[in-house]
Each structure stands twice: as C-alpha cells, then as structure tokens.
C-alpha cells in the first residue's frame, strides 16, 4: 500500500470521527442539551431531527422527556388520631425544563429520585398527620392525594420537574397493631351478632305469641260455630224424626225395634236369657207387634 493510500485512509477516518463528533440526532422521547466546557449553550433541542455541534469542544446531554414512574421506599407515619400507618407510595413525573433540571440537579435522574423520595415522604407525613386514620381508608383519600401532589409539584417545579401524580399504593397498620385491631373488630362483631340474635329471639317470641293467640281465637270461633251448626243439625234431625214418627208410628216403632235387635244380636259371643213373652220379643211372636199385655 502506498503512502498516498495510507494518508487517504487516515483522512477518511478523521473525517468520519469529526462527523460523529459534529452531528447528533434527537428522537421524540428525549430532549438534548449542548454543553461547551461544561456550560450549557443555548436552549434544549426538543424537535426530532439531525443537529450539529462543534466537535471536540461541545458535547451533548440527553434527558428523558417521557412520563416517568418512581416508587418511594415504604415508611411509617402517625395519623392525626395518633394511629400508626405503614405507607407504600409512588409518583409519576416528567422533566419539563431540561436546562433548569441540569443546573439544579447535576446528578441527573439518580439524584432526582433521591430528592423525590425525601419530598414524598415529607409531604405525605405533613398531610396525613393532620387527619384521622379513617380518612386515609375512605373516599377522602383522593382529596388527600391531590393535596400531596400539589405540594410535591410546587417544590419539584423549581427543579424543572412536573409531578403529575402522587398516590398511596398500600396503607396498612404495623404488624404489631394489626392483631390488636383484628381482635377488637372481632369483639365488636361478636357483640353486634349477639345483639342481633337477641333481637331476633325477641321478635320470634312476639310472632309466636301472636300466632298462638290467633290460632286460639280461630279455634274458639270455629268451635262455637261448630256447636251452633251441630245444635241446628240436631234440632233439624229431631224435627225430621218427629215428623216421620208422626206419619207412621207403627213403622217407626218397628224400625226402632229392628235396630234394637241388630244391636242386641249382632255383637257375637254374647249370651242373654229372656222370656219369649217379654215385650222385647213381641215382633218375633207377631209381625204386627202388639204388646203381650194386649193378647
């Protein structure tokens, strides 16, 4: 290879190196700062495209412009009613002013996360320490989270960061308190259950007494009505029997005597000793049934 070829290759390599040191791209997910000897030059480059800088003199710093998540470390707080609570929170934020962020947070996102942890911890304590425990566990929680977000955002704006949302993922009692709270809740529920059972037994006794009274009244009214109906039926039967007897007294006497014979001789196994001349057997001696005294 000739010296001219070697020089050409070296020149091409230098040009390629200078090109990589001169041109850079910006994509939609980042914003780019240009630094010259450590100082920020111009405004952040936000629009996507190809840009140029002074090679070897200027360098670039890429900063994420997307919506980012941060999960704070679990910590314990004391609510307004002196109840202890273990809180696990998270935040969503984005860097809206890259220049201010680079100047105020020289450590970048790693340093920012440490600052966020301190701010979230402090503001959650400040808000929740003024309200009772039940406020954190009810619908009031959303308003509390909005207030915490507003406070944290007011401080992160000074860093060029917008805090979009701060939320509590989990809020539990410390393990030492959980069992005592559980026991107290169990006792309260058992007391309520006992009260409900007593009220149920009282209601049952009242309903049973009312039903028994109504049954007794219905039975008494039914018995009275049955007696009245039976009396009327007996009177009607007596009247019918009397009419029938008056129409044919001999036949009625014959019929009654036949019924008496049926009752006397139909049982089986019974023995009676009677004189054939007795009045009882008059229909055996004469079907017309005259009394033996008349013969």
C-alpha positions in Angstrom: 0.0 0.0 0.0 1.4 3.4 -1.0 1.9 6.3 1.4 -0.9 8.2 -0.5 -3.4 5.4 0.2 -2.4 5.4 3.9 -2.9 9.1 4.1 -6.2 8.8 2.4 -7.4 6.2 4.8 -6.2 8.3 7.8 -8.0 11.4 6.4 -11.2 9.3 5.9 -11.1 8.1 9.4 -10.5 11.6 10.7 -13.5 12.9 8.7 -15.7 10.0 10.0 -14.6 10.8 13.5 -15.3 14.5 13.1 -18.7 13.7 11.6 -19.7 11.6 14.6 -18.5 14.3 16.9 -20.3 17.0 14.9 -23.8 15.6 14.1 -26.3 14.1 16.5 -29.9 13.2 16.4 -32.8 14.0 18.7 -35.7 11.5 19.0 -39.2 12.2 20.3 -38.5 10.6 23.7 -35.6 12.8 24.8 -34.5 16.5 24.9 -30.9 17.3 24.3 -28.6 19.9 25.9 -25.4 21.1 24.3 -22.5 21.8 26.7 -19.3 23.7 26.0 -16.6 23.1 28.5 -19.4 22.0 31.0 -21.6 25.1 30.5 -25.0 24.8 28.8 -25.1 26.5 25.4 -28.5 27.6 24.0 -31.9 26.1 24.6 -32.7 22.4 24.8 -33.2 20.7 21.5 -36.7 19.1 21.6 -37.9 18.8 18.0 -36.8 15.4 16.5 -34.2 15.7 13.8 -30.5 15.9 12.9 -28.4 18.6 14.6 -24.7 19.8 14.6 -22.3 21.0 17.3 -18.7 22.0 17.4 -16.6 18.8 17.5 -14.3 18.1 20.4 -15.4 21.4 22.1 -19.0 20.7 22.7 -20.8 17.6 23.9 -24.4 16.7 24.5 -26.6 15.6 27.4 -29.7 13.6 26.7 -32.6 13.9 29.2 -35.7 11.8 29.1 -38.9 13.7 28.4 -41.4 10.9 28.9 -43.7 10.4 31.8 -41.7 8.5 34.4 -42.6 6.4 37.5 -41.0 6.4 40.9 -41.8 4.1 43.8 -40.9 5.5 47.2 -39.5 3.4 50.0 -42.0 2.1 52.4 -42.2 4.2 55.6 -44.3 4.6 58.7 -46.3 7.6 59.7 -48.6 8.7 62.6 -52.0 9.9 61.6 -53.9 12.8 63.2 -55.6 10.4 65.7 -52.1 9.0 66.8 -52.6 5.8 64.8 -49.6 4.3 63.2 -49.7 3.5 59.5 -47.3 1.9 57.1 -47.4 3.7 53.7 -46.2 2.5 50.3 -46.4 5.3 47.8 -45.4 6.1 44.2 -45.2 9.1 41.9 -45.4 10.0 38.3 -43.3 12.9 36.9 -41.7 14.3 33.8 -38.8 16.7 33.2 -40.4 19.7 31.5 -37.4 22.1 31.7 -34.2 20.3 30.8 -32.0 23.3 31.3 -33.3 24.1 34.8 -33.1 20.4 35.7 -29.5 20.1 34.5 -28.5 23.2 36.5 -30.3 22.3 39.8 -29.9 18.5 39.7 -26.3 17.9 38.5 -26.5 14.2 39.4 -29.3 13.6 36.9 -32.2 11.2 37.4 -30.4 9.2 40.1 -30.2 12.3 42.3 -33.7 13.3 41.4 -35.1 10.0 42.7 -33.4 10.6 46.0 -35.0 14.1 46.2 -38.4 12.7 45.2 -38.2 10.1 48.0 -37.5 12.8 50.6 -40.2 15.2 49.2 -42.9 12.5 49.0 -42.1 11.2 52.5 -42.2 14.7 53.9 -45.4 15.9 52.2 -47.3 12.6 53.0 -46.3 13.0 56.6 -47.4 16.6 56.6 -50.8 16.0 55.1 -51.8 12.7 56.8 -50.6 13.7 60.2 -53.4 16.3 60.2 -56.3 13.8 59.5 -57.5 10.7 61.3 -56.8 7.2 60.1 -60.2 6.5 58.7 -59.8 9.5 56.3 -56.9 7.6 54.6 -59.1 4.5 54.1 -62.2 6.2 52.8 -63.3 8.4 49.9 -61.4 11.3 51.4 -58.2 9.6 50.3 -58.4 11.0 46.8 -58.6 14.6 48.0 -55.6 13.9 50.3 -53.6 12.6 47.4 -54.4 15.6 45.3 -53.2 17.9 48.1 -49.9 15.9 48.4 -49.4 16.0 44.6 -49.9 19.8 44.7 -47.4 20.2 47.5 -44.7 18.0 45.9 -45.2 19.6 42.5 -44.8 23.1 43.9 -41.3 22.1 45.1 -40.2 20.0 42.0 -41.1 22.8 39.7 -38.1 24.6 41.0 -36.0 21.7 39.6 -37.7 21.8 36.2 -39.8 18.7 37.0 -43.5 18.5 36.9 -45.0 16.0 39.4 -48.2 14.7 37.7 -49.5 12.4 40.4 -48.6 11.0 43.9 -50.6 8.0 45.1 -50.5 5.6 48.0 -50.4 2.0 46.7 -50.8 0.4 50.1 -51.7 1.7 53.6 -51.6 -0.9 56.4 -51.3 -0.9 60.1 -48.0 -2.1 61.6 -47.9 -5.8 62.2 -47.8 -5.2 66.0 -51.1 -3.3 65.8 -52.8 -5.4 63.3 -53.6 -8.3 65.7 -55.0 -6.0 68.4 -57.1 -4.2 65.8 -58.3 -7.5 64.5 -59.2 -8.7 68.0 -61.1 -5.5 68.7 -63.0 -5.8 65.5 -63.8 -9.4 66.2 -65.1 -8.5 69.6 -67.3 -5.7 68.2 -68.7 -8.0 65.5 -69.4 -10.7 68.1 -71.2 -8.1 70.3 -73.3 -7.0 67.3 -74.1 -10.6 66.4 -75.2 -11.3 69.9 -77.4 -8.2 69.9 -78.9 -9.2 66.6 -79.6 -12.7 67.8 -81.3 -11.4 71.0 -83.4 -9.0 68.9 -84.2 -12.0 66.6 -85.3 -14.2 69.5 -87.4 -11.4 70.9 -89.1 -10.9 67.5 -89.6 -14.7 67.2 -91.3 -14.9 70.6 -93.5 -12.0 69.7 -94.5 -13.5 66.4 -95.1 -16.9 68.0 -97.3 -15.5 70.8 -99.3 -13.5 68.2 -99.7 -16.6 66.1 -100.7 -18.8 69.1 -103.3 -16.2 70.1 -104.7 -16.0 66.6 -104.8 -19.8 66.5 -106.7 -20.0 69.8 -109.2 -17.3 68.6 -109.7 -19.1 65.3 -110.2 -22.5 67.1 -112.6 -20.9 69.6 -114.6 -19.2 66.9 -114.6 -22.5 64.8 -115.7 -24.5 67.9 -118.5 -22.0 68.6 -119.6 -22.2 65.0 -119.4 -26.0 65.1 -121.6 -26.1 68.2 -124.1 -23.8 66.7 -124.2 -25.9 63.4 -124.4 -29.1 65.4 -127.2 -27.8 67.6 -129.1 -26.7 64.5 -128.5 -30.1 62.8 -129.6 -32.0 65.9 -132.7 -29.8 66.1 -133.4 -30.4 62.4 -132.8 -34.2 62.8 -135.2 -34.3 65.8 -137.8 -32.4 63.8 -137.4 -34.8 60.9 -137.6 -37.8 63.2 -140.7 -36.4 64.8 -142.4 -35.8 61.5 -141.5 -39.3 60.4 -142.7 -40.8 63.7 -146.0 -38.9 63.5 -146.6 -40.0 59.9 -146.4 -43.8 60.7 -146.0 -44.6 64.4 -146.2 -48.3 63.9 -143.5 -48.4 61.2 -141.3 -46.2 63.3 -141.7 -48.5 66.3 -140.9 -51.5 64.1 -137.8 -49.8 62.7 -136.6 -48.9 66.2 -137.1 -52.4 67.4 -135.2 -53.8 64.4 -132.3 -51.5 65.3 -132.5 -52.8 68.9 -132.4 -56.4 67.6 -129.4 -55.6 65.5 -127.6 -54.1 68.4 -128.5 -56.9 70.7 -127.7 -59.9 68.5 -125.1 -58.5 66.1 -122.2 -58.4 68.5 -121.5 -62.1 68.6 -120.3 -64.1 71.6 -122.9 -62.6 73.9 -125.5 -64.6 75.9 -128.9 -63.3 77.1 -131.6 -65.3 78.9 -135.0 -63.7 78.3 -138.6 -64.9 78.4 -140.2 -65.2 74.9 -143.3 -63.4 76.3 -141.4 -60.3 77.1 -142.2 -57.1 75.3 -138.7 -57.1 73.7 -139.7 -60.2 71.5 -143.2 -59.1 70.6 -142.2 -58.7 66.9 -141.0 -62.3 66.9 -144.4 -63.5 68.1 -146.4 -61.2 65.9 -145.0 -59.1 63.0 -147.7 -56.5 63.7 -146.0 -56.1 67.1 -148.9 -56.0 69.6 -147.8 -55.9 73.2 -148.1 -59.2 75.0 -150.4 -57.5 77.5 -153.0 -56.9 74.8 -153.3 -60.6 73.9 
